[in-house]
Amino acid sequence: MTSRAAEQFARVVVEMAPYAHDIVFVGGWVHALYLAEANETGAIRTDDVDITIPHVLLTADRPTLLELAERAGFERDPISDLEGATVMMAYTNAAGETVPIDFLTEGQPRESVRITGQPGLTAQGYPGQRMLLENSREMRVGTEIHPLLDPPRTIRVPTLGAYVVQKGIASSTRTNPLKAAKDLVYLYEIVRHPHLGTVAFAETPVLQARYPAEHQRWKIVLEEALITPATMSNICDELLLSGRSLGTEADVKRGVTAYFKRLIAEG
């Protein structure tokens, strides 16, 4: 995560305040926010700002989400105007560095889904988004993220259990193996944390009854990761290169394996 990404995340939080109770922040930022809330620093972060939204989201006299994203400094990619394309927006600074913002909703991977009540907004479909919307909580974010968040603001993020399950599902939709591994790294960083892991292990079994298909898909992803050497190697490389784990690759692999097996058994 870069300083420009933190600033843009803060701008999105501020500008999207009219929808604070309707939208849920997801993706790599959630992992970083939870670790920050637990007073842990150095989390692996992402530049992308990901927001999940329901299929129907009325403006109710508010600006549209696209208008608010523009106020936060994001510009619409002309490719978004093609028939059937999802909306693509990004902030670009003077050096040409970019921070994308993605609007996600329940659907098949990368399916284009028009959002009723939000003119011009076609979101990206991804499985597990309904689960994230239905299992979310409030979180206060402030100057520990960026000075723009003074006073602190309230946003919604997934519960730990829902986040852990959806990160596994997200990994299975990736075409880039490194991004697939990074999803599992985010998951691992949560479950190995002394406090966050306790909560995640308590919440994931509860989701099984309400979301059996998602829960089963998640377990399959974990099982496949354990028997796929390239995936385990990519997970270990991410943890070692970022300084989030120490020791040899074999040491890190043992730790990841132990937690994944425990999730399969108990989650």
C-alpha positions as CSV (number, residue, x, y, z in Angstrom):
1,M,0.0,0.0,0.0
2,T,1.4,3.4,-1.0
3,S,0.8,6.9,0.4
4,R,-1.2,7.7,-2.7
5,A,-3.4,4.6,-2.1
6,A,-4.0,5.6,1.5
7,E,-5.0,9.1,0.5
8,Q,-7.4,7.8,-2.2
9,F,-8.9,5.3,0.2
10,A,-9.5,8.2,2.7
11,R,-11.0,10.3,-0.1
12,V,-13.4,7.5,-1.0
13,V,-14.4,7.1,2.7
14,V,-15.1,10.8,3.0
15,E,-17.0,11.2,-0.3
16,M,-19.0,7.9,0.0
17,A,-20.3,8.9,3.4
18,P,-23.9,9.3,2.2
19,Y,-23.9,5.6,1.4
20,A,-22.0,4.5,4.5
21,H,-24.8,2.2,5.6
22,D,-25.4,0.7,2.2
23,I,-22.0,-0.3,0.9
24,V,-19.3,-2.5,2.3
25,F,-15.5,-2.1,1.8
26,V,-13.9,-5.4,0.7
27,G,-10.6,-6.6,-0.7
28,G,-7.1,-6.2,0.6
29,W,-7.9,-3.0,2.5
30,V,-10.1,-5.0,4.9
31,H,-7.2,-7.2,5.9
32,A,-5.1,-4.1,6.6
33,L,-7.9,-2.4,8.5
34,Y,-8.5,-5.3,10.8
35,L,-4.8,-5.7,11.6
36,A,-4.6,-2.0,12.3
37,E,-7.6,-2.2,14.6
38,A,-5.7,-5.0,16.4
39,N,-2.7,-2.7,16.8
40,E,-0.6,-4.6,14.3
41,T,1.5,-2.8,11.7
42,G,3.2,-3.8,8.5
43,A,0.2,-5.6,6.9
44,I,0.4,-6.5,3.2
45,R,-1.8,-4.1,1.5
46,T,-3.2,-3.3,-1.9
47,D,-3.6,-0.1,-3.9
48,D,-7.1,-1.0,-5.1
49,V,-10.2,0.3,-3.4
50,D,-12.9,-2.4,-3.6
51,I,-16.6,-1.7,-2.7
52,T,-19.4,-4.3,-2.8
53,I,-22.9,-3.1,-3.4
54,P,-26.4,-4.7,-3.7
55,H,-28.1,-5.2,-7.1
56,V,-30.6,-2.5,-6.1
57,L,-29.3,0.7,-4.5
58,L,-31.5,3.8,-4.8
59,T,-30.0,7.2,-4.7
60,A,-32.8,8.6,-2.5
61,D,-31.9,12.2,-3.2
62,R,-28.1,11.4,-2.8
63,P,-25.5,11.9,-5.6
64,T,-24.8,8.7,-7.4
65,L,-21.9,6.5,-6.5
66,L,-20.2,7.4,-9.8
67,E,-20.6,11.1,-9.1
68,L,-19.0,10.6,-5.6
69,A,-16.2,8.6,-7.1
70,E,-15.4,11.5,-9.4
71,R,-15.4,13.9,-6.5
72,A,-12.8,11.6,-4.9
73,G,-10.6,12.1,-7.9
74,F,-11.4,9.0,-10.0
75,E,-11.9,9.2,-13.7
76,R,-14.0,6.9,-15.8
77,D,-12.1,4.8,-18.4
78,P,-13.7,5.2,-21.9
79,I,-13.8,1.4,-22.2
80,S,-16.6,1.6,-19.6
81,D,-18.8,3.0,-22.3
82,L,-18.6,-0.1,-24.5
83,E,-21.8,-2.2,-24.6
84,G,-21.8,-4.7,-21.8
85,A,-18.7,-3.3,-20.1
86,T,-18.3,-2.9,-16.4
87,V,-17.4,0.6,-15.1
88,M,-13.7,1.1,-14.7
89,M,-12.4,4.1,-12.8
90,A,-9.0,5.1,-11.6
91,Y,-7.1,8.0,-10.0
92,T,-3.9,9.0,-11.7
93,N,-1.3,11.3,-10.2
94,A,1.2,13.5,-12.0
95,A,3.7,10.7,-12.1
96,G,1.3,8.5,-13.9
97,E,0.7,6.2,-10.9
98,T,-2.8,4.8,-10.5
99,V,-5.2,3.7,-7.9
100,P,-8.3,1.8,-9.2
101,I,-11.7,1.7,-7.6
102,D,-13.9,-1.3,-8.3
103,F,-17.6,-1.7,-7.7
104,L,-18.5,-5.3,-7.1
105,T,-21.8,-7.2,-6.7
106,E,-23.1,-10.7,-6.5
107,G,-22.6,-12.6,-9.8
108,Q,-20.4,-14.8,-11.8
109,P,-16.7,-13.8,-12.0
110,R,-16.4,-10.6,-14.0
111,E,-20.0,-10.7,-15.1
112,S,-21.5,-7.2,-15.9
113,V,-24.3,-6.4,-13.6
114,R,-26.4,-3.2,-13.9
115,I,-27.2,-1.7,-10.6
116,T,-30.8,-0.6,-10.3
117,G,-31.1,2.9,-9.0
118,Q,-27.6,4.0,-9.9
119,P,-27.7,5.4,-13.5
120,G,-24.7,4.4,-15.6
121,L,-23.3,2.0,-13.0
122,T,-22.5,-1.5,-14.2
123,A,-20.7,-3.4,-11.5
124,Q,-18.4,-6.5,-11.7
125,G,-19.9,-9.7,-10.6
126,Y,-18.1,-11.9,-8.1
127,P,-19.4,-14.8,-6.1
128,G,-19.7,-14.3,-2.3
129,Q,-20.6,-10.6,-2.4
130,R,-24.1,-11.2,-1.0
131,M,-22.5,-13.0,2.0
132,L,-20.3,-10.0,2.6
133,L,-23.2,-7.5,2.5
134,E,-25.3,-9.6,4.8
135,N,-22.4,-10.2,7.3
136,S,-20.8,-6.9,7.9
137,R,-20.0,-4.6,10.8
138,E,-19.2,-1.0,11.5
139,M,-15.6,0.1,11.8
140,R,-14.1,3.5,12.7
141,V,-11.2,4.6,10.6
142,G,-9.2,7.7,11.3
143,T,-5.7,9.3,11.1
144,E,-4.0,6.0,11.6
145,I,-4.9,5.5,7.9
146,H,-4.6,9.0,6.6
147,P,-4.8,12.6,8.0
148,L,-7.9,13.3,5.8
149,L,-9.8,11.0,8.2
150,D,-10.0,13.6,10.9
151,P,-12.5,13.3,12.5
152,P,-12.7,9.5,12.1
153,R,-15.4,8.1,9.9
154,T,-17.6,5.0,10.2
155,I,-17.5,2.5,7.3
156,R,-18.8,-1.1,6.9
157,V,-16.5,-4.0,6.5
158,P,-17.2,-7.8,6.3
159,T,-17.2,-9.8,9.5
160,L,-14.0,-11.8,9.9
161,G,-15.7,-15.1,9.2
162,A,-17.3,-13.8,6.0
163,Y,-14.1,-12.2,4.9
164,V,-12.0,-15.4,5.4
165,V,-14.6,-17.5,3.4
166,Q,-14.9,-15.0,0.6
167,K,-11.1,-14.6,0.2
168,G,-10.9,-18.3,-0.4
169,I,-13.6,-18.1,-3.0
170,A,-12.0,-15.0,-4.6
171,S,-8.7,-17.0,-5.0
172,S,-10.5,-19.6,-7.1
173,T,-11.7,-16.9,-9.6
174,R,-8.3,-15.5,-10.3
175,T,-6.5,-16.1,-13.6
176,N,-3.2,-14.7,-12.2
177,P,-1.7,-17.3,-9.9
178,L,0.1,-14.6,-7.9
179,K,-3.1,-12.8,-7.1
180,A,-4.8,-16.1,-6.3
181,A,-2.0,-16.7,-3.7
182,K,-2.3,-13.2,-2.3
183,D,-6.0,-13.8,-1.5
184,L,-4.9,-16.8,0.5
185,V,-2.2,-14.8,2.2
186,Y,-4.8,-12.3,3.4
187,L,-6.9,-15.2,4.7
188,Y,-3.9,-16.7,6.5
189,E,-2.8,-13.4,8.1
190,I,-6.2,-13.1,9.7
191,V,-6.5,-16.7,11.0
192,R,-3.0,-16.8,12.5
193,H,-3.6,-13.6,14.5
194,P,-4.1,-14.5,18.2
195,H,-7.3,-12.4,18.5
196,L,-8.6,-12.1,14.9
197,G,-8.1,-15.8,14.3
198,T,-10.1,-16.7,17.4
199,V,-13.0,-14.7,16.0
200,A,-12.7,-16.0,12.5
201,F,-12.6,-19.7,13.7
202,A,-15.8,-19.0,15.7
203,E,-17.7,-17.3,12.8
204,T,-16.8,-19.5,9.8
205,P,-18.8,-22.6,11.0
206,V,-21.9,-20.4,11.5
207,L,-21.9,-19.4,7.8
208,Q,-22.1,-23.0,6.6
209,A,-25.8,-23.4,7.3
210,R,-26.7,-20.1,5.6
211,Y,-24.3,-20.3,2.7
212,P,-23.6,-24.0,2.1
213,A,-22.5,-23.6,-1.6
214,E,-20.0,-20.8,-0.7
215,H,-18.7,-22.6,2.3
216,Q,-18.2,-25.8,0.4
217,R,-16.3,-24.0,-2.4
218,W,-14.1,-22.3,0.2
219,K,-13.1,-25.6,1.7
220,I,-12.3,-27.1,-1.7
221,V,-10.0,-24.1,-2.4
222,L,-8.1,-24.7,0.8
223,E,-7.8,-28.4,0.1
224,E,-6.5,-27.8,-3.4
225,A,-4.0,-25.2,-2.2
226,L,-2.5,-27.8,0.2
227,I,-1.8,-30.2,-2.6
228,T,-0.7,-27.7,-5.2
229,P,3.1,-27.0,-4.8
230,A,3.0,-23.9,-7.0
231,T,0.3,-22.3,-4.9
232,M,2.0,-23.0,-1.6
233,S,5.3,-21.7,-3.0
234,N,3.6,-18.5,-4.1
235,I,2.0,-18.0,-0.6
236,C,5.3,-18.6,1.1
237,D,7.1,-16.2,-1.3
238,E,4.6,-13.4,-0.6
239,L,4.9,-13.8,3.2
240,L,8.7,-14.0,3.1
241,L,9.3,-11.2,0.6
242,S,7.0,-8.8,2.5
243,G,8.7,-9.6,5.8
244,R,5.4,-10.9,7.3
245,S,7.0,-14.3,8.0
246,L,10.5,-15.3,9.0
247,G,12.5,-18.5,8.5
248,T,12.8,-20.8,5.5
249,E,10.1,-21.6,2.9
250,A,9.7,-24.9,4.6
251,D,9.1,-23.2,8.0
252,V,6.4,-20.9,6.5
253,K,4.8,-23.8,4.6
254,R,4.4,-25.7,7.8
255,G,2.6,-22.8,9.4
256,V,0.3,-22.2,6.5
257,T,-0.5,-25.9,6.2
258,A,-1.4,-26.2,9.9
259,Y,-3.9,-23.3,9.7
260,F,-5.4,-24.4,6.5
261,K,-5.9,-27.9,7.8
262,R,-7.5,-26.5,11.0
263,L,-9.9,-24.4,8.9
264,I,-10.9,-27.4,6.9
265,A,-11.5,-29.4,10.1
266,E,-13.2,-26.7,12.2
267,G,-14.5,-24.1,9.8
